[in-house]
Structures are given as C-alpha cells and as structure tokens.
Amino acid sequence: MVTPVAQRREFASCHRSVHVKTVKMNVRIDPSSLSFNMWKEIPVPFYLSIYFFDIVNPDAILLGEKPQVQERGPYVYREFRHKSNITFNDNDTVSFLEYRSFQFQPDKSHGLESDYIVMPNILVLAAAMMMENKPMSLKLIMTLAFSTLGERAFMNRTVGEIMWGYEDPLIHLINKYLPNMFPFKGKFGLFAELNNSDSGLFTVFTGVKDFSRIHLVDKWNGLSKVNFWHSDQCNMINGTSGQMWAPFMTPETSLEFYSPEACRSMTLIYKESGTFEGIPTYRFVAPSTLFANGSVYPPNQGFCPCLDSGIQNISTCRFNAPLFLSHPHFYNADPMLAEAVLGLHPNQEEHSLFLDVHPVTGIPMNCSVKLQLSLYIKAIKGIGQTAKIQPVVLPLVWFEESGAMEGEPLQTFYTQLVLMPSVLHYAQYVLLALGCVLLLIPIIHQIRSQEKCYLFWNSSKKGSKNKEAIQAYSESLMTSAPKGTVLQEARL
C-alpha cells in the first residue's frame, strides 16, 4: 500500500517537474514561449533621467582653484526599445539589433531642454590632454586654432545641445588636420550616438536546444571578445545582453551582462530577497570592486592605467578622451575624488544601483542603473586655454536608467508564472488530504463492519441464555412443589 507520505513526495516531485518544464518552455527565446514578445518588444516603460553638474566657478578653476558644481535635473526622457533583424541561427542562437529612441518628458523633469548649463568643453580639454606629449610647436598651433575659433575651456550650452549634439567648427578643423582623432563628423553630443541607433549586433543563445546557455552572449558585432583592454579577462564578453537571465536563481547566483556603453562585462551580486507587486524577487547590486583600480582589486588591472579607486578609465573605447565611469557623486570610490570637487554628496540611497529579478524565471521586475561620466582635466603646458587648471576628475553628468513592470504585462506575468504555480503548490496539500480521506474510508467501513458483527454475536449469546432461563421457569410452573415448600417469586 502506498503511504500518504510517499504519495505526497511523489506528487511534490511531479509538481516540481511540471513547474520546471513550464518555466523552461516559457522563458526560452522562441516564438511559442510566453516571454518571447516581452523579449522582442520590451513592455516595461523605461526612463532615462539626466543630472548635470553645472560649473559654478569656471573662471576660478582656470586660476587653479577647486571646482564647485551644482547638480541640475533630473531631465527625464522616455526610452523606447525594439528589436529588429531578428535572425535564428542553426547553432541554437539568435541575432538581433536593438534600437533605442528618447522622448523628453517635461512633466517628469525638473527643468527644460532649453535650460543653459556651464560645462567643461570636452572637445577642447580632451584634445589638450591628447596633445600633452606632442611637440611644443604643435601645441602652439592648436592654441592659435582654439583662439581663432573662439574655443574656451568651459562652455555655456543648452541641455538639448549637450545631450543630442551641437555644431562646432573645431570638429571640422580636427577632422581636416587630424583625421580619425574623433569619430564625430557632424554634431557632437554626449548622448547623440544613442538616439535612434542600435547598441551593436548581439548574438545570444536561445535555450531551445541547450537550456544551460540560455540568454548568454555568443558574440557582439561578430566578436567573441573585445580588444579595448589590456588583459584577456577584461576583454571577455561574459553574461547576457542585460535584459533577461537564466531562471532558477539562488542567493549564490550573480548577474553578468555585457554593456556596449561601458565597453565591458559587469557583474552584480545578490543582496537580499523581497517582493514587487506581490511577486518574489532577488535584489542584485554592484559589488564594491566594480570600478576598483588594479591595486585594490587585481582582476581590474587590465582596465588601467588607473587613477584613484572607484573610477574606471574608458578612454580606450572613447576616442582616447580622458573619460571615466563611476557611480554618481563618486559613491563607493576613494573619498579624495569627492573631496576634490565642492558640491558632491555621495550616499547609498540616492547613488547606488540595483536590479530586482524574479528568481524563478530570471526576468527583471524593477531596475535602477545609475552611472556617472567624468572628465580628467589639468593644465597642459603650451595650450593657453587650459591656463592653471589643477589636475582633477571633474563630473560631467550622471544618469539613471529605470524601469518597472506594470499594467497588463505585470498581470499576465503574475497569473501565468506566479499565481498558477502557487495554486499547483497548494493543490498538492488538498489532493494529499483528499487521498488520506479516500484511504481512511475503507478502513473506517471495515472497523464498523467488525463492530456490527461483534454486537450481533454478543446479543445472540445473551438471547440464548435468556431463552434457557424462560424455559426453566416454565417447566417449574408445570411441576408441583413439594409439600411444606413456600413458593418464591421467580426473577428472570
């Protein structure tokens, strides 16, 4: 006989098997899967929030004083993403281009695109840094060219121009005499390359034939590894494309993804479990070593030459301009970086990043990725526009990409991948209880049958004794009593 415990174990095992199979079918990159349309046209409303560091004392900086900045923003843009050129390959991979476009949201912003911001003139200061080891004669020619074109170390431009580009005669001059120095041929803007463009050709594994490699990047722009950095480990393309991860996560799981904007793979680590709109999640955050320099974290040595720990030199993938990537306000970096600029106030609540992921499916529910772009500036002898600028890593902007699942996609996800598995989970206990009842019914019936038999036998036995007594009494009445005997009451 199958015991209730064994029955429960068998049902639970069957339930887990069905649940795992259901999840695998629904998260793989296949037109028949539940998450395919979510992967193809991300339904989550993404927003790009930009915060500018407005220079308060540009003239004082030229005299060698400490920079002072004032944070302006956020200037919020609705981010639209869609995949095109989706091609399924024979080796269990799919290739695609993902395009992005941005639309300004005045109602969510603290300011307008017409606002003016005082910023470092990246073209001038970057070109000056790249000329540092060039002959003095060439530096003097560049100084004369800057003066002729009216170029200065700092500029006052609108948010829209800084974001999406502005015409600058310096670009045409540099392209003419120093070709291939800058990739820009027309307008120059910090985010001009992102709007209405793709992030490169990704080829990722679908998980249809080999589920263990689901969502992992096979190639980016046809490359298995990049060549921006100085070690094989740093050049590796690891993890996913940053949209979905393998399901069935544990607290030991880490999130790896390749970021074309950072030109490198990044890893986030588990922090805590929680819920989002009733859906269980794991929160992943950046480790303290993400932007650590090589002396603090040796595996990052390949990203050097480095300055203070907590900022990553991305000049090798950004036309050799001295640009650095970090957390906003130099959060989680060497305190000297924030102390070198007045107006910075790093704190975990405002400046750390996180991803909340449903651990069973590997699909993000809520995310907030925050990064800062900074420019290393200093006086370059022979280039008068740099005057007496003291060496400093000066923040330009920090930005947040955020998104949370909502509306009908959230309801569908909750119903199909959270509610139904829960119903099946509790159904095992209901079926177990029902099974126990069905097992007990014949046992109870058998016990009651035995009790009836016993009662009938017992009552039959008692009836026989009474019958004998009655018969004896009757016989006694028919027999005459001996003389001298007193008749007594018969008691049955």
C-alpha positions in Angstrom: 0.0 0.0 0.0 1.3 3.5 -0.9 1.6 5.6 2.3 0.4 9.2 2.4 4.0 10.4 2.9 5.1 8.6 -0.2 2.1 9.8 -2.1 3.0 13.4 -1.1 6.6 13.0 -2.1 5.6 11.6 -5.4 3.1 14.4 -6.1 5.6 17.1 -5.0 8.2 15.6 -7.3 5.8 15.5 -10.1 4.7 19.1 -9.4 8.3 20.4 -9.4 9.0 18.6 -12.6 5.9 20.1 -14.3 6.8 23.5 -12.9 10.4 23.4 -14.1 9.3 22.3 -17.5 6.7 25.0 -17.7 9.2 27.7 -16.8 11.8 26.4 -19.3 9.2 26.4 -22.0 8.1 30.0 -21.2 11.5 31.8 -20.8 13.5 30.5 -23.7 13.8 32.7 -26.8 11.2 31.0 -29.0 8.1 32.5 -30.8 6.0 29.9 -28.9 7.2 31.0 -25.4 5.2 33.2 -23.1 8.1 35.7 -22.7 9.1 36.0 -26.4 7.0 39.1 -27.1 8.3 40.6 -23.8 11.9 39.9 -25.0 11.2 41.2 -28.5 9.3 44.4 -27.6 10.1 45.2 -24.0 6.8 46.3 -22.5 8.4 47.9 -19.5 8.3 51.7 -19.7 12.0 52.8 -19.3 13.1 56.3 -18.4 16.4 58.0 -18.7 17.0 60.6 -16.1 19.9 63.0 -16.6 21.6 65.1 -13.9 24.1 67.7 -14.9 26.9 69.2 -12.9 26.6 72.9 -13.5 30.0 74.6 -13.0 29.6 77.4 -10.5 33.2 78.9 -10.7 34.7 78.3 -14.2 37.0 81.4 -14.1 38.3 80.4 -10.6 39.1 76.9 -11.9 41.3 78.5 -14.6 43.2 80.2 -11.8 43.9 76.9 -10.1 41.0 76.9 -7.5 38.9 73.9 -6.6 35.9 73.3 -8.9 32.5 73.9 -7.4 29.4 72.3 -9.0 25.6 72.4 -8.6 23.5 69.4 -9.6 20.8 70.3 -12.1 17.9 68.0 -13.0 16.6 65.5 -13.5 15.8 65.9 -17.2 13.7 62.9 -17.9 13.3 61.0 -21.2 11.0 58.2 -22.1 13.1 55.4 -23.6 11.7 53.2 -26.3 13.3 50.0 -27.3 12.6 47.5 -30.0 14.5 44.6 -31.7 14.9 44.2 -35.4 16.7 42.0 -37.8 15.9 39.0 -35.6 17.6 36.0 -37.1 17.5 32.5 -35.7 20.7 30.6 -36.4 21.5 26.9 -36.7 23.7 26.8 -33.6 20.9 27.5 -31.1 21.5 31.3 -31.2 19.5 34.3 -32.3 21.0 37.6 -33.7 19.3 40.9 -33.4 19.8 44.7 -33.3 18.1 46.7 -30.6 17.2 50.3 -31.4 16.6 53.0 -28.9 14.9 56.3 -29.1 14.2 59.0 -26.5 11.4 61.4 -25.9 11.6 64.3 -23.5 9.1 64.3 -20.6 8.5 67.8 -19.3 6.0 66.7 -16.6 8.6 64.4 -15.0 11.6 66.8 -15.4 12.9 69.5 -13.2 13.7 71.9 -16.0 13.5 72.2 -19.8 15.8 71.2 -22.6 16.3 75.0 -23.2 18.0 75.4 -19.8 21.6 76.6 -20.0 24.4 74.6 -18.3 28.0 75.6 -17.8 30.1 72.5 -18.7 33.7 71.7 -19.5 34.3 72.0 -23.2 35.0 68.3 -23.8 36.4 68.8 -27.3 38.9 71.4 -26.1 40.0 69.8 -22.9 40.1 66.3 -24.4 42.2 67.4 -27.4 44.5 69.3 -25.0 45.1 66.2 -22.9 45.8 64.1 -26.1 48.4 66.7 -27.1 50.3 66.6 -23.8 53.2 64.7 -25.2 53.2 66.2 -28.6 55.9 68.8 -29.8 55.5 72.3 -28.4 55.1 73.7 -31.9 52.0 71.6 -32.5 50.6 72.7 -29.2 51.1 76.4 -30.1 49.3 75.8 -33.4 46.4 74.2 -31.5 46.3 77.2 -29.1 46.1 79.6 -32.0 43.4 77.5 -33.6 41.4 77.5 -30.4 41.7 81.2 -30.1 40.7 81.8 -33.8 37.6 79.6 -33.4 36.7 81.3 -30.1 37.0 78.0 -28.2 37.4 78.1 -24.4 37.9 75.5 -21.6 34.3 75.9 -20.5 31.1 76.4 -22.4 27.5 77.5 -21.8 25.1 75.5 -23.8 21.5 74.2 -23.5 20.6 70.8 -22.2 19.3 69.8 -25.6 22.6 70.7 -27.3 24.7 68.9 -24.7 22.5 65.8 -24.9 21.9 65.5 -28.6 24.6 67.5 -30.3 25.7 70.9 -31.5 27.7 72.2 -34.4 31.2 73.1 -33.6 33.8 74.3 -36.1 36.5 72.6 -34.0 35.2 69.2 -35.2 35.7 70.2 -38.8 39.2 71.5 -38.1 40.3 68.4 -36.2 38.8 66.1 -38.9 40.7 68.0 -41.5 44.2 68.1 -40.0 44.0 65.2 -37.5 41.7 62.6 -39.2 40.4 59.7 -37.2 41.1 61.6 -33.9 37.4 61.9 -33.2 34.6 59.6 -34.6 32.3 62.6 -35.0 31.8 64.1 -38.4 28.9 66.5 -37.7 27.3 67.4 -34.4 28.9 66.5 -31.0 26.7 65.5 -28.0 27.1 63.2 -25.0 24.1 61.0 -26.0 24.0 61.8 -29.7 25.2 58.3 -30.6 22.4 56.6 -28.6 19.3 58.3 -30.0 17.7 56.4 -33.0 20.6 54.0 -33.1 21.4 50.4 -32.1 23.8 49.1 -29.5 25.5 46.7 -31.8 24.7 43.2 -33.2 24.1 40.8 -30.4 24.0 37.0 -30.9 22.7 35.2 -27.9 21.8 31.6 -27.1 18.0 30.8 -27.2 18.0 27.9 -24.7 15.8 25.8 -27.1 18.5 23.0 -27.6 20.8 23.7 -24.7 19.0 25.3 -21.8 22.1 25.7 -19.7 23.3 28.6 -22.0 20.0 30.5 -22.3 20.4 34.2 -22.9 24.2 34.1 -22.8 26.0 36.3 -25.3 27.8 34.3 -28.0 29.1 37.2 -30.0 28.8 41.0 -30.1 29.4 42.6 -33.5 30.8 39.3 -34.6 33.4 39.3 -31.8 33.8 36.7 -29.0 35.9 39.2 -27.1 36.8 42.9 -27.4 40.2 44.5 -27.7 39.8 47.7 -25.6 41.6 46.5 -22.6 45.0 45.1 -21.5 44.1 41.6 -20.3 42.1 38.7 -21.7 40.0 38.6 -18.6 38.9 42.2 -19.0 38.3 41.7 -22.8 35.9 38.8 -22.3 32.3 39.1 -23.2 30.5 37.4 -20.3 26.9 37.0 -19.3 23.8 38.1 -21.1 22.8 41.2 -23.1 21.4 42.7 -19.9 17.7 42.0 -20.4 17.0 38.5 -19.0 19.0 35.9 -17.2 18.8 32.1 -16.6 15.9 31.0 -14.3 16.0 29.2 -11.0 18.4 31.6 -9.2 19.8 31.1 -5.7 21.4 33.7 -3.4 24.8 32.4 -4.8 23.8 33.5 -8.3 25.4 36.6 -9.8 24.1 38.7 -12.7 26.6 39.1 -15.5 26.0 41.2 -18.6 27.9 42.9 -21.4 27.4 46.7 -21.7 28.4 48.2 -25.1 28.3 51.7 -23.5 30.9 50.7 -20.9 32.7 48.5 -23.4 33.0 45.7 -20.8 31.2 43.0 -19.0 29.8 43.8 -15.5 28.8 41.6 -12.6 26.2 42.3 -9.9 25.8 40.3 -6.7 22.9 39.2 -4.6 21.9 41.4 -1.7 18.5 40.4 -0.4 15.1 38.9 -1.2 11.9 40.9 -1.4 8.7 41.3 -3.3 7.5 43.6 -6.1 3.7 43.9 -6.6 3.3 40.5 -4.9 6.0 38.9 -7.0 9.0 37.4 -5.1 12.3 39.0 -6.2 16.0 38.9 -5.6 17.8 42.2 -5.4 21.2 42.4 -7.1 23.6 45.3 -6.5 27.1 46.4 -7.7 30.0 45.0 -5.6 32.4 47.5 -4.2 35.1 46.1 -6.6 33.1 47.0 -9.8 35.2 50.2 -10.5 38.1 49.5 -8.2 41.5 50.0 -9.6 44.1 47.3 -10.1 46.0 47.9 -6.9 42.8 47.4 -4.8 41.3 44.6 -7.0 44.0 42.9 -9.2 41.5 41.4 -11.7 40.7 45.0 -12.8 44.4 45.7 -13.6 43.5 45.2 -17.3 41.3 48.3 -17.2 44.2 50.5 -16.2 46.0 53.0 -16.5 44.0 53.9 -13.4 43.7 56.9 -11.1 42.1 56.7 -7.7 40.0 53.6 -6.9 36.3 53.7 -7.7 36.5 55.2 -11.3 37.2 53.3 -14.5 39.2 54.7 -17.3 37.2 54.3 -20.5 39.5 56.3 -22.8 40.5 53.3 -24.9 36.9 52.9 -26.1 36.0 56.6 -26.2 38.4 58.0 -28.9 41.2 58.3 -26.3 39.5 61.1 -24.5 40.3 61.0 -20.7 36.7 59.9 -19.7 35.9 57.9 -16.6 33.0 55.9 -15.5 31.8 55.6 -11.8 28.9 55.6 -9.5 27.2 59.1 -9.1 29.0 61.6 -6.9 31.9 59.1 -6.7 29.8 56.9 -4.4 31.8 53.9 -3.3 35.1 55.4 -4.6 38.2 56.8 -2.9 36.9 59.8 -0.8 39.6 62.0 -2.2 37.7 62.1 -5.5 34.6 63.7 -4.0 36.6 66.0 -1.7 38.4 67.4 -4.7 35.1 68.9 -6.0 32.8 71.1 -4.0 29.1 70.2 -4.2 29.3 66.4 -4.2 27.4 64.4 -1.6 27.7 60.7 -2.3 25.2 58.4 -0.5 24.0 54.9 -0.9 20.2 55.6 -1.1 20.5 58.1 -4.0 23.5 56.9 -5.9 23.6 53.0 -5.7 22.2 50.8 -8.5 20.0 47.7 -8.2 18.1 45.1 -10.2 15.1 43.3 -8.8 14.8 39.9 -10.6 12.1 37.2 -10.3 14.4 34.3 -9.3 12.3 31.5 -10.8 12.2 33.0 -14.4 15.3 35.4 -14.4 13.1 38.2 -15.7 13.7 41.7 -14.2 10.7 43.3 -12.4 12.2 46.6 -11.3 15.6 48.2 -12.0 17.6 51.4 -11.4 21.0 51.6 -13.0 23.0 54.7 -12.1 26.3 55.7 -13.6 28.4 58.9 -13.8 30.6 60.2 -16.7 33.6 62.4 -15.7 36.4 64.1 -17.5 40.0 64.3 -16.2 41.3 67.8 -16.8 44.6 69.7 -16.0 46.8 72.5 -17.3 48.8 71.5 -20.4 51.9 73.5 -21.0 51.8 75.2 -24.3 48.0 75.2 -24.6 46.8 78.5 -23.2 43.1 77.6 -22.9 43.9 75.2 -20.0 45.6 78.1 -18.0 46.3 76.9 -14.4 43.8 74.1 -14.1 44.8 71.8 -11.3 44.5 68.0 -12.0 41.0 66.9 -11.1 38.4 64.3 -12.2 35.5 66.6 -12.9 32.0 65.1 -13.1 30.0 66.0 -16.2 26.7 64.1 -15.8 25.2 61.2 -14.0 22.3 59.3 -15.4 19.7 56.7 -14.3 18.0 54.1 -16.5 15.0 52.9 -14.6 12.0 50.7 -15.4 9.4 48.7 -13.6 6.9 46.1 -15.0 3.3 47.3 -14.8 -0.2 47.0 -16.3 -1.2 44.1 -18.4 2.3 42.6 -18.8 2.6 42.5 -15.0 -0.8 40.9 -14.6 -0.1 38.3 -17.2 3.3 37.5 -15.7 1.8 37.3 -12.2 -1.1 35.0 -13.3 1.0 32.6 -15.5 4.3 32.4 -13.6 3.4 33.2 -10.0 -0.3 32.6 -9.3 -0.7 29.3 -11.2 2.4 27.7 -9.7 1.2 28.7 -6.3 -2.2 27.2 -6.9 -0.5 24.0 -8.0 1.8 24.1 -5.0 -1.2 24.3 -2.6 -3.2 21.8 -4.6 -0.8 19.1 -3.6 -1.9 19.5 0.0 -5.5 19.5 -1.0 -5.0 16.3 -3.0 -2.9 14.8 -0.2 -5.8 15.4 2.3 -8.3 14.0 -0.2 -6.1 11.0 -0.7 -5.9 10.4 3.1 -9.7 10.6 3.3 -10.1 8.1 0.5 -7.6 5.8 2.3 -9.5 6.1 5.6 -13.0 5.4 4.2 -12.5 1.6 3.6 -10.6 1.3 6.9 -13.5 3.0 8.8 -16.0 0.9 6.9 -14.1 -2.3 7.9 -13.9 -1.3 11.5 -17.7 -0.5 11.6 -18.5 -3.9 10.0 -16.4 -5.7 12.6 -18.2 -3.8 15.4 -21.7 -4.8 14.0 -20.6 -8.5 13.8 -19.4 -8.3 17.4 -22.6 -6.7 18.6 -24.8 -9.3 16.7 -22.8 -12.2 18.1 -22.9 -10.8 21.7 -26.6 -10.1 21.5 -27.2 -13.6 20.1 -25.3 -15.1 23.0 -27.3 -13.2 25.6 -30.5 -14.1 23.9 -29.7 -17.8 24.2 -29.2 -17.5 27.9 -32.5 -15.7 28.5 -34.3 -18.4 26.4 -32.9 -21.1 28.7 -34.0 -19.3 31.8 -37.5 -18.8 30.5 -37.8 -22.4 29.5 -36.6 -23.5 33.0 -39.2 -21.2 34.7 -42.0 -22.5 32.5 -41.1 -26.1 33.4 -41.0 -25.2 37.1 -44.6 -23.8 36.9 -45.8 -27.1 35.4 -44.2 -29.2 38.2 -45.9 -29.4 41.6 -44.0 -28.1 44.5 -43.1 -30.5 47.3 -45.3 -30.3 50.4 -44.1 -27.8 53.0 -42.3 -25.7 50.4 -43.0 -22.0 50.2 -43.3 -20.7 46.7 -41.0 -17.7 45.9 -41.2 -15.0 43.2 -39.4 -16.0 40.2 -36.9 -13.5 39.0 -35.7 -13.5 35.5 
